[in-house]
Amino acid sequence: MLTAEGCRARRVALWQKLDPLPDTDYLLLCDPIHLMYLANFWVDPISLGAGFPGYLMVRKDGHAKLLYDNRLPHSVDEAHVEERRPVVWYDGQAPGHGPRQLAVLESVNPSRSGLRVHDRPGDPYAAVVIHTIAQMRRQKAPDEIALMRRCMEATEAGHAWGRAHAKPGMTELAVYAGVSGACVQAAGMPVIVYGDFAVSPGPERRGGPPTNRVIQPGDMLILDFSVVIGGYRSDFTNTLVVGKKPAPEQQRLGDLCLEAMAAGEQELRAGAACLTVYQAVRGAFDKAGVAEFFPHHAGHGLGLTHPEAPFIVRHANETLLAGDVVTLEPGLYVEGVGGIRIEHNYLITDQGYQRLSNHVISLGDAV
């Protein structure tokens, strides 16, 4: 998970960017993303506490105090703060004291007046606080990168399971169940696994959640999924031709996507325009006469949310920064042939990039 040193450094840096804020010497924050980023406070999603975060009070010196419902799971014990106050909302003997979120807030503000939550829409400082933290999150710190690598290792295990086990006659849901189980085993803990587990017959279905659709021999199965640990996540893709060797026209789509990804990689470096990266990916398709079958972004940022800045799109106006974690995901969807998408994750550096994902990209493994 995130380190105490990293969390405190981010809190100090946040105040340095915000100071001076008139009329306050602390920030009270409640957005779960902000609490994960600044304090490693995350609520295990496979628990009764899912959806009930806490409040974080941050002083200018980086000192942090956490207030949270006493019924939250043990994952909150990993939060990096100087003070913590668990609020007894429900003890199993008497009825709970009103809505959980309100009970926690009332513990520091019994009168329900005068207390401001600085990242809640409606607060005068909310826009500047939210925007500043979003800008900071672009450039990932070493502890963030380490946590994202854990996500990616689990995701790689899921892709390996898909290559080894996806067969005709299985449903998309059965593939999802197997992939999800492999990710959980690799992570060594319950994790969220979400994304596309879908046969793509062409432009009318480019992905989507798994269904009871039965996979047929020769179907192109898009596995584009993320594993979430401590709020951070992966996001990378492979497409399998299930039960048959890829037909020549399917293999051509696969080869073209690999060429487009390689073209985009050549432009990945700090200071590069996102539009230049997008044009490199699309340009490879345009050269082959298939750009009309590439309808979506060429990639995006990744971290505590998905997608997030920067956006590698047709109308991009951002520039890559050292510390960005981004994806490249070229795809083609052709009527009568099928749909394919591939994807890797990258850490942007001053010299270029480090590829963070190491799964096999190949159409022909599920035979």
C-alpha positions in Angstrom: 0.0 0.0 0.0 1.0 3.7 0.1 3.8 4.7 2.5 3.5 7.0 5.5 6.3 9.2 4.1 4.6 9.5 0.7 1.2 10.4 2.2 2.7 13.1 4.5 4.7 14.5 1.6 1.6 14.8 -0.5 -0.3 16.6 2.3 2.5 19.1 2.8 2.8 19.6 -1.0 -1.0 20.2 -1.1 -0.8 23.0 1.5 2.1 24.5 -0.3 0.1 24.8 -3.5 -3.0 26.1 -1.7 -1.5 28.4 0.9 -2.7 31.0 1.7 -6.4 30.0 2.0 -8.2 32.8 3.9 -10.0 32.1 7.1 -8.7 28.5 7.7 -5.7 26.7 9.0 -6.9 23.2 8.2 -8.6 21.3 5.5 -11.5 18.9 6.1 -11.8 16.4 3.3 -14.3 13.6 2.6 -13.8 12.5 -1.0 -12.6 8.8 -0.9 -10.1 9.5 -3.6 -8.5 12.3 -1.6 -8.4 10.2 1.6 -6.7 7.3 -0.3 -4.2 9.7 -2.0 -3.3 11.6 1.2 -3.6 9.0 3.9 -3.8 5.5 2.5 -7.3 5.4 3.9 -9.3 2.8 2.0 -12.4 0.8 2.9 -12.2 -2.8 1.8 -14.9 -3.0 -0.9 -15.7 -6.6 0.1 -17.1 -5.6 3.5 -20.2 -4.1 5.1 -18.3 -0.8 5.3 -18.0 -0.4 1.5 -19.3 3.0 0.5 -18.8 4.6 4.0 -15.5 6.5 4.1 -14.4 8.9 6.8 -13.2 12.5 7.1 -9.6 13.7 7.1 -8.5 16.9 8.8 -5.2 18.1 7.4 -3.1 20.9 9.0 -0.6 23.1 7.2 2.3 21.1 8.7 0.9 17.9 7.2 -0.5 16.6 10.4 -3.6 14.5 9.7 -6.5 13.4 11.9 -8.9 10.7 10.7 -12.5 10.3 11.8 -14.4 7.2 10.8 -17.2 4.8 11.6 -16.1 2.2 14.1 -17.8 -0.5 12.0 -15.3 -0.1 9.1 -13.1 -3.1 8.3 -9.5 -3.6 9.2 -8.2 -2.0 6.0 -8.6 1.4 7.7 -5.9 0.4 10.2 -3.4 0.9 7.4 -4.2 4.6 7.1 -1.2 6.8 7.7 -2.3 9.6 10.1 -1.0 11.1 13.3 -4.4 10.9 15.0 -7.5 8.8 14.5 -10.9 8.9 16.1 -13.2 5.9 15.5 -16.8 7.1 16.1 -19.1 4.5 17.7 -22.1 4.5 15.4 -23.4 1.0 16.2 -22.3 -1.3 19.0 -24.5 -4.2 18.3 -26.5 -3.6 21.5 -28.4 -0.4 20.8 -29.8 1.1 17.6 -27.4 2.9 15.3 -27.2 6.7 15.9 -28.8 7.9 12.7 -27.1 7.8 9.2 -23.5 6.7 9.5 -22.0 9.6 7.6 -23.9 12.1 9.7 -22.9 10.4 12.9 -19.2 10.7 12.1 -19.5 14.3 11.1 -21.6 15.2 14.2 -18.8 13.8 16.4 -16.8 16.9 15.6 -19.7 19.3 15.0 -22.6 18.5 17.3 -24.3 21.7 16.5 -24.3 21.0 12.8 -23.2 24.6 12.1 -20.1 26.3 10.9 -18.1 23.3 9.9 -17.0 23.2 6.3 -16.0 20.2 4.2 -13.5 21.8 1.8 -13.8 19.2 -1.1 -17.6 19.0 -1.0 -19.4 20.8 -3.9 -20.9 24.0 -2.5 -17.9 24.9 -0.3 -16.2 28.1 -1.6 -12.8 26.3 -1.7 -14.1 23.0 -3.2 -13.1 23.8 -6.8 -9.6 24.9 -6.1 -9.0 22.0 -3.7 -10.4 19.4 -6.1 -8.5 20.8 -9.1 -5.2 21.1 -7.2 -5.3 17.5 -6.0 -6.3 16.3 -9.5 -3.2 18.1 -10.9 -1.0 16.6 -8.2 -2.3 13.1 -9.0 -1.0 13.3 -12.6 2.6 12.7 -11.5 2.7 9.4 -9.6 5.1 9.0 -6.6 7.1 5.9 -6.1 4.7 4.4 -3.5 1.8 4.9 -6.0 3.8 3.2 -8.7 4.6 0.3 -6.4 0.9 -0.2 -5.6 -0.1 0.0 -9.3 2.5 -2.7 -10.1 0.7 -5.0 -7.6 -2.5 -4.4 -9.5 -0.8 -5.2 -12.8 0.8 -8.4 -11.5 -2.7 -9.6 -10.5 -4.1 -8.5 -13.8 -1.4 -10.4 -15.7 -2.4 -13.6 -13.8 -6.0 -13.0 -15.0 -4.9 -12.7 -18.6 -2.8 -15.9 -18.3 -5.9 -17.7 -17.0 -7.9 -16.4 -20.0 -5.4 -17.6 -22.5 -5.2 -21.0 -20.9 -8.9 -21.7 -20.2 -11.2 -19.7 -22.5 -12.9 -22.3 -24.7 -15.9 -22.6 -27.0 -19.1 -23.4 -25.1 -18.1 -21.3 -22.1 -20.2 -18.2 -21.3 -18.6 -14.8 -21.0 -19.7 -14.9 -17.3 -17.7 -18.2 -16.9 -14.6 -16.5 -18.3 -15.1 -13.6 -16.0 -15.4 -15.9 -13.0 -12.2 -17.7 -13.9 -10.3 -14.5 -14.6 -11.5 -12.9 -11.4 -10.6 -15.9 -9.3 -7.0 -15.9 -10.8 -6.6 -12.2 -10.0 -7.8 -12.7 -6.4 -5.4 -15.6 -5.9 -2.5 -13.6 -7.4 -3.2 -10.6 -5.2 -3.6 -12.7 -2.1 -6.6 -10.7 -1.0 -10.2 -9.8 -2.2 -10.0 -7.4 -5.1 -12.3 -5.7 -7.5 -12.1 -7.0 -11.1 -14.1 -5.0 -13.6 -14.1 -4.3 -17.4 -14.9 -5.9 -20.7 -15.3 -9.6 -21.0 -17.2 -9.7 -24.3 -17.3 -11.3 -27.7 -16.9 -8.6 -30.3 -18.5 -9.5 -33.6 -17.7 -6.0 -35.0 -18.7 -2.4 -34.6 -22.0 -3.1 -33.0 -20.4 -4.6 -29.8 -16.9 -3.3 -28.9 -16.9 -4.6 -25.4 -19.1 -4.6 -22.3 -19.7 -6.5 -19.1 -19.9 -10.3 -19.3 -23.2 -12.0 -20.1 -24.6 -15.5 -20.6 -23.6 -15.4 -24.2 -22.0 -18.7 -25.2 -18.6 -18.3 -26.9 -18.5 -20.0 -30.3 -15.4 -21.3 -32.2 -13.6 -18.4 -33.9 -15.2 -15.7 -31.8 -13.0 -12.7 -30.9 -13.1 -12.3 -27.1 -12.0 -9.0 -25.8 -10.5 -9.1 -22.3 -10.1 -5.5 -21.2 -10.1 -5.4 -17.4 -8.7 -3.7 -14.3 -7.8 -4.9 -10.8 -8.3 -2.4 -8.0 -6.2 -2.6 -4.8 -6.4 0.2 -2.3 -8.2 2.4 -4.8 -5.4 2.2 -7.4 -5.8 0.1 -10.6 -4.5 -1.4 -13.7 -6.1 -1.4 -17.2 -4.8 -3.5 -20.0 -6.2 -5.7 -22.8 -5.8 -8.7 -25.0 -8.1 -10.2 -27.5 -8.4 -14.0 -28.1 -9.7 -15.9 -31.1 -11.3 -18.7 -29.2 -11.2 -22.4 -30.3 -9.6 -21.8 -33.7 -6.5 -20.4 -35.2 -7.0 -16.8 -36.2 -8.4 -16.4 -39.7 -6.1 -14.3 -42.0 -8.3 -11.3 -41.8 -8.4 -11.5 -38.0 -4.7 -11.9 -37.8 -4.3 -8.8 -40.0 -6.3 -6.8 -37.5 -4.1 -8.0 -34.7 -0.9 -7.2 -36.6 -2.2 -3.7 -37.5 -3.0 -3.0 -33.8 0.5 -4.0 -32.8 1.9 -1.7 -35.4 -0.3 1.2 -34.1 0.8 0.5 -30.5 4.4 0.6 -31.5 3.9 3.9 -33.4 2.3 5.4 -30.3 5.2 4.1 -28.1 7.7 6.0 -30.2 6.1 9.2 -29.1 5.7 8.5 -25.4 8.0 10.9 -23.3 7.6 13.8 -21.0 6.8 16.9 -22.9 5.2 15.2 -25.8 1.8 16.4 -26.9 -1.0 13.9 -26.3 -2.3 14.8 -29.8 1.0 13.7 -31.3 0.6 10.3 -29.6 -3.0 10.0 -30.8 -2.0 10.9 -34.4 0.8 8.3 -34.4 -1.6 5.5 -33.4 -4.3 6.6 -35.8 -1.7 7.3 -38.5 -0.6 3.7 -38.5 -4.2 2.7 -39.2 -4.7 5.4 -41.8 -1.6 4.2 -43.7 -3.2 0.7 -43.8 -6.5 2.1 -44.9 -8.4 1.0 -41.8 -8.6 4.2 -39.7 -12.4 4.4 -40.2 -12.6 1.2 -38.0 -10.8 2.9 -35.1 -13.6 4.8 -33.3 -12.3 5.5 -29.8 -9.4 7.1 -27.9 -5.8 5.9 -28.3 -5.2 5.9 -24.6 -5.7 7.7 -21.3 -4.3 8.3 -17.8 -4.7 5.9 -15.0 -4.5 5.9 -11.2 -7.2 6.3 -8.6 -9.8 6.7 -11.3 -10.3 5.4 -14.8 -9.9 7.1 -17.1 -8.2 10.2 -15.9 -6.0 12.9 -17.3 -4.1 13.0 -19.6 -6.4 11.9 -22.5 -4.9 10.7 -25.8 -7.8 11.6 -28.0 -8.6 13.2 -31.4 -9.0 16.6 -29.8 -6.3 16.3 -27.2 -4.8 19.5 -25.7 -2.7 18.1 -22.9 1.0 17.4 -22.6 2.6 14.3 -21.1 4.4 14.8 -17.7 7.1 12.7 -16.1 5.2 10.5 -13.6 2.1 10.1 -15.7 0.8 6.6 -16.0 -1.0 6.1 -19.3 -2.4 3.4 -21.5 -2.2 2.9 -25.2 -5.2 0.9 -26.6 -5.6 0.7 -30.3 -8.6 -1.2 -31.6 -10.3 -2.1 -34.8 -13.9 -3.3 -35.3 -14.8 -4.6 -38.7 -18.2 -6.0 -39.8 -18.0 -9.7 -40.7 -14.5 -10.1 -39.2 -14.8 -9.1 -35.5 -13.4 -6.6 -33.1 -10.0 -6.4 -31.5 -8.5 -4.2 -28.9 -5.0 -4.5 -27.2 -3.5 -2.3 -24.4 -0.5 -1.8 -22.3 0.2 0.6 -19.4 3.2 2.9 -19.2 5.0 5.2 -16.8 6.1 8.3 -18.6 9.7 9.5 -17.9 11.9 12.3 -19.2 13.7 9.8 -21.5 10.6 8.0 -22.7 8.6 5.4 -20.8 8.7 2.2 -18.7 6.2 -0.4 -19.7 4.4 -1.5 -16.5 2.2 -4.3 -17.9 3.7 -7.6 -19.1 0.9 -9.8 -20.3 1.1 -11.7 -23.6 -0.7 -9.9 -26.5 -1.6 -12.6 -28.9 -4.8 -13.7 -30.7 -3.9 -17.3 -30.9 -3.5 -18.6 -27.4 -7.0 -19.8 -26.6 -7.1 -22.9 -29.0 
